[in-house]
Amino acid sequence: MRGRPRLAALGFAAAFLLTSLDIALPAQAPASPRAGLDLARLDRIDTTVEQAIAEGQLPGAVVLVGRGDDVVWRKAYGLRAALPSPEPMTLDTIFDLASLTKVVATTTAVMMLVEDGRLRLSDRVADRVPGFERHGKGRITIRDLLTHMSGLRPDVDLDEPWVGYDEAIALAIDEVPADPPGRRFVYSDIGFFVLADIVSRLEGRPFDVVARERIFEPAGMRETMFRPPASLAGRIAPTQVCTEYGWPCDGPDMRMLRGVVHDPTARRMQGVAGHAGLFSTADDLARFARLLLGGGAIDGTRLLSPLAVARMTSPSTPEGEPAVRGLGWDLDSAFSSNRGELLPLGSFGHTGFTGTSIWIDPATGLFVVFLSNRVHPDGKGDVTALRARVATLAASALVDAVPAGVREAGWSRPAASAVSGAATTSAVRTGIDVLAARGFADLRGRRVVLLTNHTGITHDGRTTIDVLASAPGVALVALMSPEHGIRGVLDAAVPSTRDEVTGLAIHSLYGETRRPTGAMLEGADTIVVDLQDIGTRFYTYMTSMAYVLEEAARRGLKVIVLDRPNPIGGRVVEGPTLDEDAVGFTGYLPAMPVRHGLTMGELARLFNGERGIGADLTVVPMTGWRREQWFDQTSLLWVNPSPNMRNLHAATLYPGLGAFEQTNISVGRGTDTPFEQVGAPWIDGIALASALNARSIPGVRFYPVRFTPSASRFAGEACGGVFIVITDRTQVSPVRVGVEIASALARLHGPLFEVEVATRLFGSAADLARLRAGADPASLAAGWRAGERRWRQLSARHILYQ
């Protein structure tokens, strides 16, 4: 992108071009006497859009406002193209609609098949797409896909060089869902290109042909299409300079995308997909809005029934789900900002990534079409706030009486107490509680060595040591302790000792040996494991458990793992997998990302099966735990799993901060808030906080601090650095946060920051080299997706909880 003009300057260039060439902007359509709109108020849109162009938020736009069957106001602003030479925006510009494809083409086509009686909303996707049931997707329905409640991820992986429609469908079939269907709203492109595939299968012809013949031609939308011909290129708004199939847009052989879909998945699918790929004009979208306001008919041609339109634009997400969605359409969610401040609940719309949107209000008959190519030329534009302002101005122009029943036409918002992405608190009972409730049947008549520490407690606070020592029919013969010792207070080698209460020997697995020896296991036939993990690959309790499995298999001993929650949830998987030469005590399995998303019991099943250990393993599962739950939703008592893991905030950030703690920075050890701050004597905290906040990293903010650790790295030295505030833990990607901090330190302090030392914990030497070379952290995170997907597929065979 070097040598390209800053987008902010392009707004002024547009104004200069139009003035110097004496090109008049097209006048708005004359107002109908029935329109009931104050055109003087609509004229305020001019200033709003022109200011946004001058500030570099977009190169140009077409805005259209209508009411009922009347197009009341439409204008073109700024530039259609800024590079390679400026071109003025015109009303007939054809735009890449991006995700408007989902509602204009896919949802409409699906509802037509529903009306034909050829498809039901309750139909299982697997009944229409053979193999889709793989990895637990058998219960996903058409309705789940339409409402983004399927549990599928936002998109398939793009870091592997796949190309082709069939390859995309194969990837969707091989997806491992992040949630059970109906559990949580996650906006998913995968769901919509699968829907289009179902339409194509039922119709027996390509999706673009179905859309053209059943929707666009009958509706009079003559300039709405997939894969526009080269003859129209001069009227198409270009998007971004990119490689043919690359994402993010970087690398050799880049060219301006013009008439080629911007969305990378749709581009790899050769331009026809259910989630993106459609091109259209403002006038054609006005006809589509009129179609919906007309109850499915326009100019005497009926495409849908009024009930079908009402069904797809009414709330269809589960009660209590904060993101209120119709079938395809957005009603009231985090994506609804283009509704503005005044249009009532009961209205509906959608946005597109390239800078497009439509919003329709049946109560007032108002519709607003906003089309821009905000990603032109370098992908840095942003029209989120602008679209909202335009919709607000359009709504404020309504001057006649609001029709009776506007409020009644709306619907109630979910309870304000609902928190997006949050699970409700439930009474979780861990493996030791379940074992006790079963009368210790799994252990009767057995001689047991227990691997545990202070985290092994029942729901009412009794230690697992004491519970098993007094359990009827159970002979507890010895104890073993992991890193940090039986009381979890040591940050050094752990000596073997003796338990003061039971008198049993405590054998250390973090001292002279990290594996159980024959002497430790003498007289035992069973090893019980009860440890609280923290959800991160380099937390060593899981490796101690893996070594127990290996030694037990070698000696013919039984292993029973008493399960506990993953405190940071079991849905999210994140981070690079582990280089083979970094495998060891802080990384047992190369395939594992930094944030693994499993419980100790599930890890035991995976290690035992995938590594071919073959131990006689039993996992006593928890009751009441669901994968989306964080520790504070379990009603369990928090016990610091290790000396510096003092709260759930630290646990949330640990996968990212811990990954870099072997470098020459302090992660807060020796302070009151370890893993919530980073610093070093050589760090400029003010500059670091400013650089990080400028990145707008989801879920976190930073402020500069100074602290002096009392122990560990830089003990007794004053450190500059930043404190990390979690603003929304459901949005935090902690490994990405760690990479963002490391990237900023490398930019600000160069060779002072010894980032290469992080390989053993972070896991990928190649990624650290790219980070040092200046790679964007977002591109590094994108590179993890294939490994994350493979881990989901691997772990799907071993999960115990939904």
ZAMARGU-4260 file (C-alpha; in steps of 0.2 Angstrom, whole numbers, plus 5000, padded with zeros to 4 digits):
<rodrens>
0) 5000/5000/5000 | 5015/5011/5000 | 5014/5027/4990 | 4995/5028/4990 | 4986/5044/4996
5) 4978/5044/5013 | 4959/5041/5012 | 4956/5057/5022 | 4963/5067/5008 | 4951/5059/4995
10) 4936/5068/5001 | 4944/5085/4997 | 4950/5078/4981 | 4932/5073/4976 | 4925/5091/4980
15) 4939/5098/4970 | 4936/5086/4955 | 4917/5090/4955 | 4920/5109/4956 | 4934/5109/4943
20) 4924/5099/4930 | 4908/5108/4933 | 4899/5092/4936 | 4883/5095/4945 | 4877/5082/4958
25) 4860/5074/4952 | 4845/5082/4960 | 4834/5072/4971 | 4818/5065/4965 | 4803/5077/4967
30) 4793/5075/4982 | 4776/5067/4981 | 4762/5076/4990 | 4758/5060/4999 | 4776/5058/5005
35) 4774/5067/5021 | 4792/5071/5022 | 4801/5087/5026 | 4814/5089/5012 | 4823/5102/5020
40) 4827/5090/5034 | 4833/5077/5021 | 4844/5090/5014 | 4854/5089/5031 | 4860/5072/5024
45) 4871/5082/5012 | 4882/5090/5026 | 4883/5074/5035 | 4889/5063/5021 | 4901/5076/5014
50) 4909/5079/5031 | 4912/5060/5032 | 4920/5060/5015 | 4931/5074/5020 | 4936/5065/5035
55) 4941/5050/5025 | 4928/5038/5031 | 4923/5034/5013 | 4926/5040/4996 | 4908/5042/4991
60) 4890/5036/4992 | 4873/5035/4985 | 4859/5038/4998 | 4840/5035/4994 | 4825/5038/5005
65) 4808/5032/5001 | 4791/5030/5008 | 4778/5017/5002 | 4779/5017/4983 | 4788/5034/4982
70) 4806/5037/4981 | 4807/5054/4989 | 4825/5058/4989 | 4841/5051/4982 | 4858/5058/4979
75) 4876/5053/4974 | 4891/5060/4984 | 4910/5060/4982 | 4919/5048/4971 | 4915/5031/4964
80) 4933/5027/4962 | 4949/5036/4969 | 4962/5025/4961 | 4969/5024/4948 | 4961/5040/4943
85) 4946/5049/4952 | 4928/5045/4945 | 4913/5054/4952 | 4899/5044/4960 | 4883/5043/4950
90) 4866/5037/4955 | 4867/5022/4944 | 4883/5016/4952 | 4883/4997/4955 | 4889/4992/4972
95) 4896/4976/4980 | 4882/4973/4992 | 4892/4961/5003 | 4880/4954/5017 | 4865/4962/5010
100) 4866/4946/4999 | 4859/4936/5014 | 4842/4945/5014 | 4840/4951/4997 | 4844/4934/4988
105) 4846/4920/5001 | 4832/4923/5014 | 4820/4927/5000 | 4824/4911/4990 | 4822/4901/5006
110) 4805/4908/5010 | 4799/4905/4992 | 4804/4886/4995 | 4795/4886/5011 | 4779/4894/5003
115) 4781/4880/4989 | 4780/4867/5003 | 4797/4860/4997 | 4806/4866/5013 | 4802/4868/5031
120) 4810/4879/5044 | 4811/4864/5056 | 4820/4853/5043 | 4837/4847/5048 | 4851/4854/5037
125) 4859/4836/5037 | 4844/4830/5028 | 4847/4842/5014 | 4866/4842/5014 | 4873/4824/5015
130) 4887/4823/5029 | 4882/4839/5037 | 4878/4829/5053 | 4897/4827/5056 | 4904/4833/5072
135) 4888/4834/5081 | 4879/4846/5068 | 4864/4834/5066 | 4851/4844/5075 | 4855/4861/5066
140) 4839/4866/5057 | 4835/4879/5043 | 4828/4891/5056 | 4845/4890/5065 | 4854/4895/5050
145) 4842/4909/5046 | 4843/4916/5063 | 4862/4914/5066 | 4858/4902/5081 | 4866/4887/5073
150) 4882/4886/5083 | 4893/4888/5068 | 4908/4900/5068 | 4907/4916/5058 | 4917/4909/5043
155) 4928/4895/5037 | 4947/4896/5038 | 4955/4906/5025 | 4974/4903/5028 | 4974/4887/5018
160) 4974/4888/4999 | 4957/4881/4995 | 4947/4887/4980 | 4931/4882/4974 | 4912/4880/4978
165) 4913/4862/4982 | 4928/4865/4993 | 4918/4878/5003 | 4904/4866/5006 | 4916/4852/5011
170) 4923/4864/5024 | 4906/4868/5031 | 4902/4849/5032 | 4918/4847/5042 | 4915/4861/5054
175) 4914/4858/5072 | 4901/4869/5080 | 4906/4881/5094 | 4889/4879/5102 | 4874/4868/5102
180) 4860/4875/5090 | 4849/4888/5099 | 4861/4892/5112 | 4869/4908/5107 | 4868/4921/5092
185) 4884/4920/5082 | 4883/4929/5065 | 4889/4916/5053 | 4893/4917/5034 | 4894/4898/5034
190) 4876/4896/5038 | 4871/4907/5023 | 4881/4899/5010 | 4875/4882/5016 | 4857/4889/5014
195) 4861/4894/4996 | 4867/4877/4993 | 4851/4869/4999 | 4841/4881/4988 | 4852/4876/4973
200) 4850/4857/4977 | 4831/4859/4978 | 4830/4869/4962 | 4842/4858/4953 | 4852/4874/4946
205) 4865/4886/4952 | 4860/4898/4965 | 4863/4914/4955 | 4851/4907/4941 | 4838/4904/4954
210) 4840/4921/4962 | 4839/4929/4945 | 4824/4920/4938 | 4814/4919/4954 | 4818/4936/4962
215) 4827/4949/4952 | 4818/4947/4935 | 4800/4946/4942 | 4804/4961/4954 | 4810/4972/4940
220) 4828/4972/4948 | 4837/4973/4932 | 4854/4978/4938 | 4855/4965/4953 | 4866/4951/4949
225) 4881/4939/4954 | 4897/4940/4944 | 4893/4956/4934 | 4899/4956/4916 | 4915/4966/4911
230) 4904/4977/4901 | 4897/4985/4917 | 4914/4988/4925 | 4914/5006/4922 | 4899/5008/4933
235) 4904/4997/4947 | 4911/5005/4963 | 4929/4997/4965 | 4932/4990/4983 | 4950/4986/4988
240) 4967/4982/4981 | 4969/4963/4985 | 4977/4947/4979 | 4965/4935/4969 | 4960/4924/4984
245) 4970/4932/4998 | 4964/4939/5015 | 4970/4950/5023 | 4974/4959/5007 | 4993/4958/5007
250) 5006/4950/4996 | 5012/4950/4978 | 5001/4952/4962 | 4988/4963/4970 | 4975/4972/4960
255) 4960/4983/4962 | 4944/4972/4965 | 4931/4979/4953 | 4916/4969/4949 | 4924/4955/4958
260) 4917/4951/4975 | 4926/4958/4990 | 4922/4945/5003 | 4936/4932/5002 | 4926/4917/5005
265) 4913/4921/4991 | 4928/4926/4980 | 4935/4908/4983 | 4918/4901/4979 | 4920/4910/4962
270) 4908/4924/4966 | 4892/4915/4969 | 4887/4912/4988 | 4873/4914/5000 | 4882/4926/5011
275) 4890/4938/4999 | 4893/4941/4980 | 4878/4951/4975 | 4879/4967/4966 | 4866/4980/4964
280) 4860/4998/4963 | 4851/5010/4975 | 4836/5010/4963 | 4835/4991/4963 | 4836/4990/4982
285) 4822/5003/4982 | 4811/4991/4972 | 4815/4977/4984 | 4810/4988/4999 | 4794/4992/4990
290) 4791/4973/4987 | 4792/4970/5006 | 4782/4985/5011 | 4769/4979/4998 | 4767/4962/5007
295) 4777/4953/4994 | 4771/4961/4979 | 4776/4975/4967 | 4768/4982/4952 | 4755/4968/4951
300) 4768/4954/4953 | 4768/4944/4969 | 4784/4935/4974 | 4780/4931/4992 | 4764/4931/5003
305) 4761/4944/5016 | 4762/4931/5029 | 4779/4925/5023 | 4785/4943/5024 | 4778/4945/5041
310) 4786/4929/5047 | 4804/4933/5041 | 4803/4950/5048 | 4797/4945/5065 | 4807/4940/5080
315) 4813/4922/5078 | 4828/4920/5090 | 4824/4912/5107 | 4816/4922/5120 | 4829/4929/5131
320) 4842/4930/5117 | 4848/4948/5117 | 4851/4949/5099 | 4834/4949/5091 | 4834/4943/5074
325) 4820/4938/5061 | 4823/4925/5048 | 4839/4933/5039 | 4834/4950/5044 | 4841/4960/5058
330) 4828/4968/5071 | 4838/4973/5086 | 4855/4967/5089 | 4873/4974/5090 | 4872/4975/5071
335) 4857/4986/5070 | 4866/5003/5071 | 4860/5008/5054 | 4842/5009/5061 | 4847/5026/5068
340) 4840/5033/5084 | 4821/5036/5079 | 4815/5022/5069 | 4804/5011/5080 | 4806/4993/5085
345) 4796/4983/5072 | 4807/4990/5058 | 4820/4978/5051 | 4836/4979/5040 | 4853/4973/5036
350) 4871/4979/5033 | 4885/4974/5022 | 4904/4974/5026 | 4908/4985/5011 | 4898/4999/5017
355) 4880/4995/5012 | 4864/4995/5021 | 4845/4995/5020 | 4832/4998/5034 | 4813/4997/5032
360) 4800/5002/5044 | 4782/4995/5040 | 4774/5006/5053 | 4778/5022/5044 | 4782/5015/5026
365) 4799/5023/5027 | 4815/5015/5019 | 4833/5020/5019 | 4846/5013/5006 | 4864/5018/5010
370) 4877/5012/4997 | 4895/5015/4999 | 4912/5007/4995 | 4920/5012/5011 | 4934/4999/5009
375) 4940/5008/4994 | 4955/5009/4991 | 4964/5003/5007 | 4951/4995/5018 | 4952/5008/5031
380) 4935/5017/5029 | 4921/5016/5042 | 4903/5021/5039 | 4895/5013/5055 | 4891/5030/5063
385) 4887/5038/5046 | 4874/5025/5042 | 4865/5028/5059 | 4865/5047/5056 | 4858/5046/5039
390) 4844/5034/5045 | 4840/5046/5060 | 4839/5061/5048 | 4828/5052/5036 | 4816/5047/5051
395) 4816/5065/5058 | 4809/5071/5041 | 4793/5062/5044 | 4780/5076/5047 | 4763/5069/5046
400) 4755/5060/5060 | 4763/5043/5065 | 4750/5030/5060 | 4740/5023/5074 | 4747/5007/5081
405) 4765/5010/5078 | 4769/5005/5095 | 4758/4990/5094 | 4766/4985/5078 | 4783/4983/5087
410) 4788/4970/5100 | 4796/4970/5117 | 4814/4970/5119 | 4821/4955/5129 | 4824/4958/5147
415) 4837/4971/5150 | 4846/4960/5162 | 4851/4948/5149 | 4869/4948/5145 | 4875/4944/5127
420) 4885/4928/5127 | 4882/4925/5145 | 4876/4909/5153 | 4865/4909/5168 | 4872/4903/5185
425) 4869/4885/5189 | 4874/4874/5204 | 4889/4864/5196 | 4895/4849/5205 | 4913/4843/5202
430) 4919/4825/5200 | 4923/4823/5218 | 4905/4828/5223 | 4898/4816/5210 | 4910/4802/5216
435) 4904/4805/5234 | 4886/4806/5229 | 4888/4789/5220 | 4895/4781/5237 | 4913/4780/5230
440) 4907/4765/5219 | 4921/4768/5207 | 4934/4766/5221 | 4927/4753/5232 | 4940/4740/5236
445) 4954/4750/5228 | 4971/4756/5234 | 4973/4774/5229 | 4987/4787/5225 | 4979/4804/5224
450) 4987/4818/5213 | 4979/4834/5219 | 4982/4850/5228 | 4973/4864/5237 | 4960/4866/5222
455) 4954/4848/5225 | 4939/4853/5236 | 4920/4848/5237 | 4907/4861/5234 | 4906/4864/5253
460) 4924/4866/5255 | 4931/4849/5261 | 4947/4843/5254 | 4947/4828/5242 | 4962/4822/5253
465) 4951/4821/5268 | 4935/4815/5258 | 4945/4800/5251 | 4954/4796/5267 | 4938/4793/5276
470) 4928/4786/5261 | 4921/4768/5265 | 4930/4754/5256 | 4944/4765/5249 | 4962/4764/5255
475) 4971/4780/5252 | 4990/4775/5252 | 4999/4790/5246 | 4998/4808/5239 | 5006/4816/5224
480) 5008/4835/5221 | 5010/4845/5205 | 5019/4861/5202 | 5016/4874/5216 | 5014/4860/5229
485) 5000/4852/5238 | 4995/4869/5245 | 4998/4879/5229 | 5009/4892/5237 | 5027/4887/5229
490) 5034/4896/5214 | 5050/4885/5214 | 5054/4866/5215 | 5043/4856/5226 | 5050/4845/5239
495) 5042/4828/5244 | 5035/4829/5261 | 5021/4821/5272 | 5003/4827/5275 | 5001/4833/5293
500) 4982/4827/5294 | 4983/4810/5286 | 5001/4806/5289 | 5002/4800/5271 | 5018/4803/5260
505) 5017/4818/5248 | 5027/4813/5232 | 5032/4829/5222 | 5030/4828/5203 | 5039/4845/5202
510) 5055/4841/5210 | 5068/4827/5206 | 5056/4819/5194 | 5040/4825/5185 | 5033/4807/5182
515) 5027/4795/5195 | 5040/4782/5200 | 5037/4764/5205 | 5041/4769/5223 | 5028/4782/5223
520) 5015/4770/5216 | 5020/4755/5227 | 5005/4746/5234 | 4992/4755/5223 | 4981/4749/5209
525) 4972/4766/5206 | 4978/4784/5203 | 4965/4798/5206 | 4968/4815/5199 | 4959/4830/5205
530) 4966/4847/5199 | 4959/4863/5194 | 4966/4868/5177 | 4965/4886/5170 | 4962/4883/5151
535) 4979/4887/5144 | 4991/4875/5135 | 5007/4880/5146 | 4998/4877/5163 | 5007/4862/5168
540) 4994/4852/5178 | 4988/4844/5162 | 5005/4838/5158 | 5007/4830/5175 | 4991/4821/5172
545) 4997/4815/5155 | 5013/4808/5163 | 5002/4799/5176 | 4992/4791/5161 | 5008/4786/5153
550) 5015/4778/5169 | 4999/4770/5174 | 4997/4762/5157 | 5015/4755/5158 | 5011/4748/5175
555) 4993/4742/5172 | 4985/4754/5185 | 4968/4762/5183 | 4966/4781/5182 | 4951/4790/5188
560) 4950/4809/5184 | 4938/4819/5194 | 4933/4833/5182 | 4932/4852/5185 | 4926/4867/5175
565) 4937/4876/5162 | 4936/4893/5171 | 4937/4903/5155 | 4924/4893/5146 | 4924/4878/5135
570) 4918/4886/5119 | 4933/4897/5113 | 4948/4890/5105 | 4962/4902/5101 | 4981/4904/5097
575) 4995/4895/5087 | 4998/4877/5089 | 5015/4871/5096 | 5031/4869/5086 | 5037/4851/5088
580) 5053/4856/5096 | 5044/4866/5109 | 5035/4850/5115 | 5038/4847/5133 | 5032/4850/5151
585) 5024/4867/5146 | 5016/4860/5130 | 5011/4841/5130 | 5003/4840/5113 | 5008/4849/5097
590) 4991/4851/5090 | 4984/4861/5105 | 4981/4879/5103 | 4986/4891/5118 | 4968/4892/5123
595) 4961/4874/5122 | 4943/4875/5128 | 4943/4858/5137 | 4941/4852/5155 | 4954/4841/5163
600) 4943/4826/5160 | 4941/4829/5142 | 4960/4832/5140 | 4963/4815/5149 | 4952/4807/5136
605) 4960/4816/5122 | 4978/4812/5128 | 4974/4794/5131 | 4966/4791/5114 | 4975/4803/5102
610) 4993/4799/5109 | 4988/4780/5110 | 4993/4779/5129 | 4979/4766/5132 | 4977/4768/5150
615) 4963/4761/5159 | 4954/4778/5161 | 4938/4783/5169 | 4932/4801/5170 | 4919/4806/5183
620) 4911/4821/5174 | 4903/4836/5183 | 4884/4839/5183 | 4877/4856/5179 | 4891/4863/5169
625) 4889/4869/5151 | 4903/4874/5139 | 4899/4892/5138 | 4900/4895/5157 | 4913/4905/5165
630) 4919/4900/5183 | 4908/4914/5191 | 4893/4906/5184 | 4896/4889/5192 | 4892/4893/5211
635) 4909/4885/5215 | 4921/4893/5227 | 4936/4901/5218 | 4953/4895/5225 | 4969/4902/5217
640) 4975/4887/5206 | 4993/4894/5208 | 5000/4908/5218 | 4998/4921/5204 | 4982/4916/5197
645) 4971/4926/5209 | 4955/4930/5200 | 4945/4926/5185 | 4952/4942/5176 | 4969/4936/5177
650) 4964/4919/5171 | 4955/4927/5156 | 4971/4937/5151 | 4983/4923/5155 | 4983/4914/5138
655) 4990/4930/5130 | 5001/4938/5144 | 5008/4921/5150 | 5013/4917/5132 | 5026/4931/5133
660) 5031/4931/5151 | 5048/4922/5147 | 5053/4938/5137 | 5061/4953/5146 | 5044/4960/5153
665) 5036/4958/5169 | 5018/4951/5169 | 5014/4958/5186 | 5022/4943/5197 | 5027/4951/5213
670) 5012/4964/5213 | 4994/4963/5218 | 4988/4961/5201 | 4998/4948/5191 | 4993/4944/5173
675) 4983/4960/5173 | 4997/4972/5169 | 5014/4971/5160 | 5029/4982/5161 | 5048/4984/5161
680) 5060/4998/5166 | 5063/5002/5148 | 5044/5003/5143 | 5036/5020/5140 | 5019/5016/5147
685) 5010/5031/5141 | 5016/5028/5123 | 5011/5009/5125 | 4994/5013/5131 | 4991/5025/5117
690) 4997/5013/5104 | 4986/4999/5110 | 4970/5009/5113 | 4972/5016/5095 | 4970/4998/5089
695) 4953/4996/5096 | 4956/4979/5102 | 4939/4971/5106 | 4934/4969/5124 | 4949/4978/5132
700) 4956/4995/5136 | 4973/5000/5143 | 4980/5014/5154 | 4998/5018/5158 | 5004/5013/5175
705) 5021/5011/5185 | 5024/4997/5197 | 5038/4989/5206 | 5037/4970/5208 | 5043/4963/5225
710) 5048/4947/5217 | 5051/4938/5200 | 5057/4948/5185 | 5063/4966/5189 | 5061/4963/5208
715) 5064/4980/5216 | 5065/4989/5200 | 5052/5003/5194 | 5043/4997/5178 | 5033/5007/5166
720) 5019/4998/5158 | 5000/4996/5155 | 4986/4989/5165 | 4973/4980/5155 | 4954/4983/5159
725) 4942/4970/5152 | 4927/4979/5146 | 4918/4964/5138 | 4925/4947/5142 | 4914/4939/5128
730) 4924/4949/5115 | 4941/4946/5122 | 4953/4936/5112 | 4967/4935/5125 | 4981/4927/5114
735) 4977/4941/5102 | 4979/4954/5116 | 4996/4946/5120 | 5001/4947/5102 | 4995/4965/5101
740) 5005/4970/5116 | 5021/4961/5109 | 5018/4969/5092 | 5017/4987/5100 | 5033/4984/5111
745) 5042/4978/5096 | 5037/4994/5086 | 5040/5006/5100 | 5056/4998/5108 | 5064/4988/5094
750) 5078/4976/5099 | 5075/4981/5118 | 5061/4969/5117 | 5067/4951/5117 | 5052/4943/5109
755) 5060/4928/5101 | 5062/4921/5119 | 5044/4918/5119 | 5044/4903/5108 | 5042/4889/5121
760) 5026/4896/5128 | 5019/4905/5113 | 5023/4890/5102 | 5026/4897/5085 | 5044/4903/5081
765) 5038/4908/5063 | 5024/4919/5070 | 5037/4928/5082 | 5048/4931/5067 | 5033/4938/5057
770) 5029/4949/5072 | 5047/4955/5073 | 5046/4959/5055 | 5031/4970/5058 | 5016/4959/5053
775) 4999/4965/5058 | 4993/4955/5074 | 4976/4952/5064 | 4985/4943/5051 | 4994/4932/5064
780) 4978/4928/5072 | 4970/4924/5055 | 4985/4912/5052 | 4979/4902/5068 | 4962/4897/5061
785) 4967/4881/5052 | 4976/4874/5068 | 4961/4880/5078 | 4949/4871/5067 | 4959/4855/5067
790) 4959/4855/5086 | 4940/4857/5087 | 4939/4842/5075 | 4951/4832/5086 | 4943/4837/5102
795) 4925/4834/5096 | 4928/4815/5099 | 4932/4818/5117 | 4920/4831/5124 | 4909/4827/5139
800) 4898/4843/5139 | 4887/4853/5128
</rodrens>
